[in-house]
Amino acid sequence: MPDSHRATVAVASPRRLHSVDAVAEILSIGRSSTYDEIRLGRLRTVRRGRRRLVPTEYIDDYVELLKAEASESEGHG
């Protein structure tokens, strides 16, 4: 694949790694709550140097966790 084509594909691709602030906005929760979920291990992250980033699939995993918890609580209500 020529280098010029690779660059075009990379620019056209959706973002795969998100800052914690961006994740808070995506999930419609506060920044502190997002860090709490990370600290508790419920929202996983990766490190890139000193930055903590959240891959898109980890956001999806977190949403699935919330959905499963909601289903469990409805079943016990």
C-alpha atoms as an extended CHARMM CRD file, in Angstrom:
* protein
*
        77  EXT
         1         1  MET       CA              0.0000000000        0.0000000000        0.0000000000  PROA      1               0.0000000000
         2         2  PRO       CA              1.5500000000        3.3720000000       -0.9730000000  PROA      2               0.0000000000
         3         3  ASP       CA              2.3080000000        5.7830000000        1.8940000000  PROA      3               0.0000000000
         4         4  SER       CA             -0.0460000000        8.4360000000        0.5020000000  PROA      4               0.0000000000
         5         5  HSD       CA             -2.9460000000        5.9600000000        0.6140000000  PROA      5               0.0000000000
         6         6  ARG       CA             -2.1380000000        4.9550000000        4.2080000000  PROA      6               0.0000000000
         7         7  ALA       CA             -2.2650000000        8.5760000000        5.3130000000  PROA      7               0.0000000000
         8         8  THR       CA             -5.6500000000        9.0510000000        3.6290000000  PROA      8               0.0000000000
         9         9  VAL       CA             -7.0660000000        5.9550000000        5.3210000000  PROA      9               0.0000000000
        10        10  ALA       CA             -5.8040000000        7.1010000000        8.7250000000  PROA      10              0.0000000000
        11        11  VAL       CA             -7.3840000000       10.5330000000        8.3380000000  PROA      11              0.0000000000
        12        12  ALA       CA            -10.6750000000        9.0620000000        7.1190000000  PROA      12              0.0000000000
        13        13  SER       CA            -10.8550000000        6.5230000000        9.9770000000  PROA      13              0.0000000000
        14        14  PRO       CA            -12.9530000000        7.3570000000       13.0320000000  PROA      14              0.0000000000
        15        15  ARG       CA            -11.0550000000        8.0720000000       16.2220000000  PROA      15              0.0000000000
        16        16  ARG       CA            -10.2420000000        4.8640000000       18.1220000000  PROA      16              0.0000000000
        17        17  LEU       CA             -8.6500000000        6.3090000000       21.2910000000  PROA      17              0.0000000000
        18        18  HSD       CA            -10.4220000000        8.9150000000       23.4090000000  PROA      18              0.0000000000
        19        19  SER       CA             -9.2940000000       11.1880000000       26.2240000000  PROA      19              0.0000000000
        20        20  VAL       CA            -11.0080000000       10.8060000000       29.5840000000  PROA      20              0.0000000000
        21        21  ASP       CA            -12.7070000000       14.1800000000       29.0720000000  PROA      21              0.0000000000
        22        22  ALA       CA            -14.0470000000       13.0480000000       25.6870000000  PROA      22              0.0000000000
        23        23  VAL       CA            -15.3070000000        9.7890000000       27.2100000000  PROA      23              0.0000000000
        24        24  ALA       CA            -17.1090000000       11.7120000000       29.9480000000  PROA      24              0.0000000000
        25        25  GLU       CA            -18.8590000000       13.7120000000       27.2400000000  PROA      25              0.0000000000
        26        26  ILE       CA            -19.6310000000       10.6150000000       25.1360000000  PROA      26              0.0000000000
        27        27  LEU       CA            -21.1520000000        8.8650000000       28.1650000000  PROA      27              0.0000000000
        28        28  SER       CA            -22.9130000000       11.9900000000       29.4510000000  PROA      28              0.0000000000
        29        29  ILE       CA            -21.3150000000       11.6630000000       32.8780000000  PROA      29              0.0000000000
        30        30  GLY       CA            -18.9970000000       13.9730000000       34.7730000000  PROA      30              0.0000000000
        31        31  ARG       CA            -15.2280000000       13.9080000000       34.5560000000  PROA      31              0.0000000000
        32        32  SER       CA            -14.9180000000       12.8690000000       38.2310000000  PROA      32              0.0000000000
        33        33  SER       CA            -17.4080000000       10.0450000000       37.7590000000  PROA      33              0.0000000000
        34        34  THR       CA            -15.4410000000        8.8630000000       34.7310000000  PROA      34              0.0000000000
        35        35  TYR       CA            -12.2220000000        8.7490000000       36.7700000000  PROA      35              0.0000000000
        36        36  ASP       CA            -14.0990000000        6.9250000000       39.5650000000  PROA      36              0.0000000000
        37        37  GLU       CA            -15.2360000000        4.2580000000       37.1040000000  PROA      37              0.0000000000
        38        38  ILE       CA            -11.6420000000        3.9150000000       35.8540000000  PROA      38              0.0000000000
        39        39  ARG       CA            -10.3180000000        3.6480000000       39.4220000000  PROA      39              0.0000000000
        40        40  LEU       CA            -12.8990000000        0.9390000000       40.1970000000  PROA      40              0.0000000000
        41        41  GLY       CA            -11.8520000000       -1.0150000000       37.0850000000  PROA      41              0.0000000000
        42        42  ARG       CA            -15.2730000000       -0.7260000000       35.4900000000  PROA      42              0.0000000000
        43        43  LEU       CA            -13.9880000000        1.4320000000       32.6120000000  PROA      43              0.0000000000
        44        44  ARG       CA            -10.6840000000        0.1800000000       31.2430000000  PROA      44              0.0000000000
        45        45  THR       CA             -7.9760000000        2.3880000000       29.7620000000  PROA      45              0.0000000000
        46        46  VAL       CA             -4.5980000000        2.2050000000       28.0560000000  PROA      46              0.0000000000
        47        47  ARG       CA             -1.5600000000        4.3850000000       28.6490000000  PROA      47              0.0000000000
        48        48  ARG       CA              0.2420000000        6.2600000000       25.8880000000  PROA      48              0.0000000000
        49        49  GLY       CA              3.1570000000        7.9060000000       27.6130000000  PROA      49              0.0000000000
        50        50  ARG       CA              1.6140000000        9.8670000000       30.4690000000  PROA      50              0.0000000000
        51        51  ARG       CA             -1.8140000000       10.0450000000       28.8420000000  PROA      51              0.0000000000
        52        52  ARG       CA             -4.6580000000        7.7610000000       29.8620000000  PROA      52              0.0000000000
        53        53  LEU       CA             -6.8050000000        6.9210000000       26.8370000000  PROA      53              0.0000000000
        54        54  VAL       CA             -9.9330000000        4.8360000000       26.3750000000  PROA      54              0.0000000000
        55        55  PRO       CA            -10.2540000000        2.7070000000       23.2270000000  PROA      55              0.0000000000
        56        56  THR       CA            -13.6730000000        2.7800000000       21.5910000000  PROA      56              0.0000000000
        57        57  GLU       CA            -14.2550000000       -0.9080000000       22.3470000000  PROA      57              0.0000000000
        58        58  TYR       CA            -13.7010000000       -0.2670000000       26.0880000000  PROA      58              0.0000000000
        59        59  ILE       CA            -16.4160000000        2.3920000000       25.9670000000  PROA      59              0.0000000000
        60        60  ASP       CA            -18.6920000000       -0.1860000000       24.3330000000  PROA      60              0.0000000000
        61        61  ASP       CA            -17.7670000000       -2.7460000000       27.0230000000  PROA      61              0.0000000000
        62        62  TYR       CA            -18.6390000000       -0.2320000000       29.7390000000  PROA      62              0.0000000000
        63        63  VAL       CA            -22.0360000000        0.5030000000       28.1750000000  PROA      63              0.0000000000
        64        64  GLU       CA            -22.7280000000       -3.2510000000       27.9970000000  PROA      64              0.0000000000
        65        65  LEU       CA            -21.8110000000       -3.5300000000       31.6860000000  PROA      65              0.0000000000
        66        66  LEU       CA            -24.2860000000       -0.7720000000       32.5430000000  PROA      66              0.0000000000
        67        67  LYS       CA            -26.9900000000       -2.4740000000       30.4920000000  PROA      67              0.0000000000
        68        68  ALA       CA            -26.3410000000       -5.8100000000       32.2140000000  PROA      68              0.0000000000
        69        69  GLU       CA            -26.5120000000       -4.1580000000       35.6350000000  PROA      69              0.0000000000
        70        70  ALA       CA            -29.7700000000       -2.4500000000       34.6970000000  PROA      70              0.0000000000
        71        71  SER       CA            -31.2360000000       -5.7930000000       33.5790000000  PROA      71              0.0000000000
        72        72  GLU       CA            -30.1230000000       -7.4660000000       36.8140000000  PROA      72              0.0000000000
        73        73  SER       CA            -31.6310000000       -4.7520000000       38.9760000000  PROA      73              0.0000000000
        74        74  GLU       CA            -34.9210000000       -4.9230000000       37.0540000000  PROA      74              0.0000000000
        75        75  GLY       CA            -35.0220000000       -8.6840000000       37.6280000000  PROA      75              0.0000000000
        76        76  HSD       CA            -34.6100000000       -8.2620000000       41.3710000000  PROA      76              0.0000000000
        77        77  GLY       CA            -37.1280000000       -5.4320000000       41.7450000000  PROA      77              0.0000000000
